Amino acid sequence: MAGVSENTGEVKPIYVRVSRAQEVFGLHRSTIYRLSARGKITIHKLGAVALVRVDEMERLIEGRTGEAAA
């Protein structure tokens, strides 16, 4: 599943693997799992794959953690 960015017309993923989130957001894998353990983000498991929501990571990084998801 993906959304289309209004600014560029590019397809923006809704979920990314934790390994990809490391690259995109510049956070170490253990930091992402620590954030999940603290309840700051949710890691969704699909079999052996661990996924995080891109918008949730963006809100966390931008300091908008209290906002409801769109």
BELUR-V185962 format. One record per run of one state. SS is the DSSP state (alpha for helix, beta for strand, coil for the rest). FROM is the first residue (numbers start at 1). LEN is the number of residues. If there is no record, write none. Layout:
((SS | FROM | LEN) (SS | FROM | LEN))
//
This chain:
((coil | 1 | 1) (beta | 2 | 3) (coil | 5 | 6) (beta | 11 | 3) (coil | 14 | 1) (beta | 15 | 3) (alpha | 18 | 8) (coil | 26 | 3) (alpha | 29 | 9) (coil | 38 | 5) (beta | 43 | 4) (coil | 47 | 2) (beta | 49 | 5) (alpha | 54 | 9) (coil | 63 | 8))
//
